[in-house]
Amino acid sequence: MQRSLIDDMLTLNPESHTPLVSQIVDGYRRLIGDQTLKPGAKLPSIRAFAAAHGVSVFTVVEAYDRLVAQGWVVSRATAGFFIKRRPGDVVAGREPVAQDLRFDARWYLKQIFENRNLPLKAGCGWMPNDWLFEEGVRRSLRQLAGDGGELGGYGLPHGHMALRILIAESLAEHQINVSSDNVLLTQGSSQALDLAARRSVKPGDVVLVDDPGYPNLMFMLRFLGARLVGVPRTPTGYDLPALEALIAEHRPRVFFTQPRLQSPTNSVAPLAQLFRVLQLAEAHDIQLVENDIYADLDPQARPSLASLDQLKRVVYVGSYSKTISPNVRVGFVVASSDVLDELAQLKMVSGLTSSDLTERIVFGALTEGRWRKHLKSLRDRLAQSHAVVSQRLLDLGFELFHEPKAGMYLWARHPDITDGAELSRLAVPEGIMLGPGQLFLVEQRPTGWLRFNVAFSDDPRLTDFLARQIAQQAQSAAA
């Protein structure tokens, strides 16, 4: 490819201690700041820049992403990257606040449920109906209808006793030693996380969350007035040096985290990292809230923060929405007795009791004899879908963040796709729901990362759509 004038203005030093991404960002900022590059000027395409400077396309993608996030550059769909026109001069030494008016994550989250009937739900957060334990739910309903039991009234504040006992017994198999008195049933894991947040977070508190992470949790914490600080996820779990630095700088009160099969990255934190997180939490008096809703999807027996800590500092959250049915809305939170009493009081204040009827339905489904067979079948189907979907994405040129061949998701990006939100808009008219990466970032910015739910992503129509969009982006970038 022919070098452009802009390519000649930038010199990269691969021997420098400064990362190449930072060299590209700093170089462009210097050229823009001294007016060498004027507003409206077009940057070289990602592939052209990579070829001209002998660097990876992913290095250029990351650099361009940062320039967009910092407000120096604007990305225009199918046209490329341009120096941004700004109303005023940038104050020296201060980066402008990034604003992407085309993408509102709260609006998009609402659209996910309004568009849940789209034929291809590659970006959704639930299982296909025929993958769930509908048979077990129907048998449990028939049993409830035939046993003459009471269907009216309220449930117990802590939830249906038989289900709480069963949960405590199942947790003991995972080395979390609790009694039913340590289990509080909730309306899904969302209520469990909300209770934990309302107990521990006050306006102005610094709260750590996984980055990328769970958007509903981020909205919930911001609504409570928390100041969110993202802990970077890596393909092998946590970025521990970054976590230690963030704790030293911000002195957080709580860390909401998902060590196992994390959404959206599907990464898994190993035992050594869990020990270190607990050490840091103890040394700095940090409450840990462990969201382990994908535990039943994991074919491997792994330790959890709760199993290592035995609820001294950890509040543990689980759910049956991913394995039985999201419609029954049954989750649970497990904590030490004093913490659980506070959580139960908050539950009563906000919504009295949870539904005894749905809790009895779940208990019946778990005890009717086919539950373990269902879980094995579900894990096998997910493993098969991982193999198919990951290979198709790799064949299209995607980079996979992590692939444990378990859980629900793949976190992936393509060098020719720089704005997942724009791609998602293009997908809707074709009946496809995607999961743009912006939705999952603590500090939202345009990014090419996408979350794929493997249970919905093995349809050839999705592959065809992605292939067409990649070809169009590559053609536009090369123009």
N, C-alpha and C positions, 0 to 999 in steps of 0.2 A: 504493500500500500504506500502511496505517496505521502511524505511528511508534510504537515501543514506548517504555517508560520508559527502557530501557537506551540507546536511540538518543539520547534527550535528555541522557543523562549524558556522552556523548562529543561533543567538538567537533573537527572536522578543519579544518586550515588549508591549502588547496591552494597558497598563496603561500609557505609555509614551506620552508626548505632541508631540513627533515627529511622523508624520503619518507613518502608516505601510509601505506604498509604499516607502517612503524615507528611512526607516530602511532597507528594502530589498536592495535598490540601494546602500546605503552607505556600507552595509555589504559586498556585492559582490565586490564593488570597493576596499575595504580594503583588501579582500582576494586576489584579482588580483594584487593590488599594491605591496603587500609584497611577491608575488610569491607563496603563498599557493596554488592558482589555476593557473595552467600553461596554456599558449596558446594552444587551441585545445581541452581543457577539456569540456565535455558536462555537461550542467546544468540539474538539475531535470526537468521533464516535468512540465507544468503549473499545471495540476491537481495533480501530485504527490507532488509538493511543497505546494500547497494549503492544501492538506490533511495532510501532515506531520506537518505543522505549524498551522493548524486550522484557516486559513484565506480564504477570498473569492477568487475565481478564477479570478475575475475582478481586484482585488488588485494585483495579481501576473502578470496578463496581462499588467497592467499599468507599473509595475516595470520593467518587461522585455522590454517593449517598450522603456522606458527611457534608459535602458542600451544599447540597440541597437542604439538609437539616439545619445548617448554620445560617441559611438565608443568602448565600452568595450566588447560588445557581438555581435555576428553575428547570424542571423536567416537563417537556411537552410531549404528550402521547404521539407516537409515530414520527415525531419531528426531531427529537434529540434533546441536548442540554444547552442552555443559554445563560449568559450572564444576567443576573436578575436586576430589573429596574426597581430601585428603592426610593421612597419619597424624600429621604434625607440622608445626610452623611452618617457613616458609622462612627461612633465615638471610639477613639483610639483605645485599643486594648480590651474592648468589650464586644462580644459576639452578639449579633442580633438574635432575637427570639424567633425560633422557627415556627411558622404557621402554615398549615396546609388546609386551605379553606375548602378543598374539594373532598376532604375525607373527615367525616365526623364519626368517631368510633361508637358513640352511643346510638346515633342514628343507624349505623350499620348493624349493631347488635340487635336492634329492633327488627331490622329487615331480615335477619337470619330466621327469626320465627315467623315473620309474615310470609317469607318465601320458602317455608319448610316443605311445601308441596311441589317445588321444582323437581323434575325427574331425576337429576343428578346432584346429590348433596355432598360433593367432595369436600367441602369445607366445614361441615356441621360437626357438632359435638356429641352425637348420640349414635346408637346402633340401629341398623335396619330392623324393622318389626319382626321379620322371621328369624333374626338372630337372637332375639330376646327370649325370656322364659315364659312366653305366653301360655304354653300348655300348662305349666305349673300354676300360673295365676288363675287360669280357668278352673282347674281342679280345686284350687283353694277356695274360689268363689262358690263352686257347687257345694263344697263341704260346709262352708259357712251358712249357705242358704238352707241346707238340710238339717243342721244340728239344732235349730230352734233357739240359738243364742240371741242375746239382746243386740239389736242393731242401732238403737238410739243412744242418747246420752253423750257424756264426755268421756274421754280417756283419762288415764292417770297423768299427773304432771310430768313424770319421768318417762312415760310411754308404757306400752304393753309389756307386762312383766315377763311373760314367757319368751318374747323376742329378745328382751334385754339379757336374760339368762343365756339364751342361745348365742348371742353376740359375744358375751364374756367367755363362753366356752370355746368359741371359734378363735378368739384372740389369743387364748392360752396356747393354741396350736402354733401361733406365731410368736411365742415367747413374750407376750404382753399379759402379765398376770394381774387380772382385775376381777372384781365381782360385779354383779348386776347393779350394785349401788354406785358404780363408777361410770355407768352407761346412761346417757340421755338421748332419747329418740327425738328426731327433728324432721321437719318437712324438707327432706333432701339435704345434701351437703351444703347448699347455699345458706340455709338457715343456720346450720351448725357453724359455718364460718362467720356469719353475721353476729351470732351470739358471742363467739370468741372475740370478735373485733370490738363489739360494744362493751364487753367487760374490760378489755385491756387498753383501748385507745381513746385518748382525749384529744381535743383540737390542739394542733401544733405539735403533737408527738411525731417523732421520726419513726417510720415503720419500714423494715426491709421486706422486699418481695422478690421473687424470681423474675429475671429479665432475660428473655421474654417470659411472660407468665399469663395468669388467668385474668382476663379483662373484667369480668363481673366483680371479682375480689378488689381489683384496683378502683373501680367506680365506688364500691361500697366503702372502702377505706377513705377515699377522698371526700365522700359525703360526710364522713365523721370528722373531717378536718385534719386528717393525717397528712404528713409530708412524706411522700413515697420516695424511697431510694432503691434502685434496682441492683440486685446481685447478679452478675453475669453468669449465665449457664454456658457450659462447655459440652462438647460431645461426651466427656467423661464425668459429668456431674457439675460441681461447683468450681468457680475460679477462686480458690481459697486465698491467694494473696490479695485479690481485689476485695473479698469479704472482710479480711482482717483490716485492710486500709479503711474501708467504709465504716466499720464499727468504731475504729479509733477516731475518725473524723466526725461522725454524726451521732454517736452514742444512742443507738436506737433502743426503743422499749420492747419491740416485738419483731419476730421474723416469721412471716407466713411463707411456707415453702412446701414443695412437692418433690421429695427425693426420688420417688420411684415412678418410672414411665411418665415423666413430667409432660404436661401439655403447655406449649405446643411442640417442644423439641424431642420428646420421647426419651430423653437422656435419663440415666440411672446413676445416682451417687453411690460409690462403693463404701464398704465398711470403714476404711480409714478416714474418709471424708466425714462420715457421720460422727465418728468419735471427735474429730477436730471441731465440727460445728457445736457439739455439746460442750467441749472444753471452752470454746469462745463464749458460748451462752452463759456458762457458769461464771467465768471470769468477769463478764461485763453485765451480769444480771439481766439477761434477755429472755423473755418468754418465747418459746417456740410453739408454733401452731403447724402441725404436720397434716397436710392434706393427702391422704392415701387412698383416694377413691378408685384407683386402678389396681389395687392389690390383688383382687380376684382374677384379673386378667393376666397376671404374671405367672408363667409356668415354673419359675424358679423361686425357691424359698430364700428370702433375703431378710436381713435385719432391718429394722426401722428405727427412727429416732426414739419412738415410744418404747420399743423393746429394749433398747440400750439404757434408757433413762428411767423406765418404769414410772412414768408420769410425775416425776419430781418437778420437771420444768417444761414438759411437753404436754400440749393438748392435742389429741389425736382425732381426726375426722375421717369417717367412712360413709359409704352410700351403696344402695342397691339399684340406682338409676341406670347404670351402665350394663348390668347383668340380668336384672329381672324386668324392670320397666321404668322409664322416667315418669310415667303417668301415676304410679303409686306414690311418688314423692316421699320415700322413706330413706332417711339418712340417720347418722348417729354421731355423737361427740363423746369422747372418753377422756376423763380427767381425774385428778385427785379429788377426794371427797369434798374438801372445802371449795375448790374451784367449781366442781360440778353443781354444788348448791347454788352458787351465784348464777351460773348459766341457766339452771332450772328456773330461778326467780325471774331472770330476764325473759325467758321463754313464756312464762305465765303473763308477764306484763304486756308483752307485744302480741300474743296470740292465744292466750290460755293454753290449752293442751293441743297436742298434735292428734291426728286422726287414729283412733283406736281401730277403726274398721280397716284402713289400709295397712296398719301394722299387723293386724291379724291375718290379712291376706298374704303379706310377705312371710310371716311365720309359717303359714300353711305351705307356701311354695318351697321354703327352705327345708321342710321336714317331711315332704311327701315321698321322698325316696329317689328322685331323679336329679336332684340338685347338683351333685358332684359330676355326674355324667354330662349334664348340661354345661358346666364350667369347662370341662375338658374339651367338649365339642367346640365351645366358643373360642377357647385358646387356639385350638387347631385351625379353625377357620381364619382367625386373625393372622396366624403364622403363614398360612397359604397366601392370603391377600398381600401380606408384606412382601413375599417373594415376587409376586406378579407385579405389584405397583412399583416397587423400588426398581425392578429391572426396566420397566417401561419409562420411568423418569430418567434413569441413567442413559437409556438409549436416546432420549431426547436431548441429552446434554445437561441435565440437572445435576447439581451438587447436593448430596444428602448430608444433613448435619450429623445424624446418628442413625444406626439401623440395628436395634436389638432383636428384630424379628418377633416382637411381642408388643402388646399394647395397641392403641387405636391409631396412632398418628405417625406421619413422616413430615419433617420440617425440611424444606428444600427450596432451592433457588436456581435460577438460570441466568447466565451472564447477559442475555439479551432482554431480560425482563427486569426492569428497574422500579416499577410501580405496581405492586400487587393489587392496590385498590382500583386502579384503572383497569387492570385485567379482569377484576371481579365484576366491574360494571359491564364490560364487554361480554362476559359469560352469561349474565342473567337472561338476555333475549334468546340465548340458545338453550335455556333451561338448565343452566349449570350454576350451582352455588359454590363459590370458592371461599377460602379463608385467608384474606390478605394479612401479611405480617404486621402491618401497622397496628392492627387491633390488639396485638399481644405485647407491644412494647410499652415500657413505663413512660418514656418520653417519645411520643408518637412522631414518626417521620416517614416519608416515603421509603419503601424498601421492597426489594424483589423477593424476599422470603415469603413462602406460602405454607400454610398448614393443610396437609392432605389427610383426610380420614380414610384409611385403607379399606374399610368395609364398604365404602361408597365409590372408591376411585379406580376400580378395575374395569370400568366400562370403556370400551374402545372409543365411544363418542368424546370422552374427556381427553383421551390421547390425541384424537384428531383435532380437537379445538386447540389444545396446547401447541401442537405441531404447526398449525396455521398461524397462530399468533407469534410464535418464535420466528417463523420465516418472514412475517411482515415486519417484525421489529428489527431483524438483522438487515433486511433490505433497506429500511428507513435509515438505520444507523450508518450504513455504508454509503448512502447517497451524498 
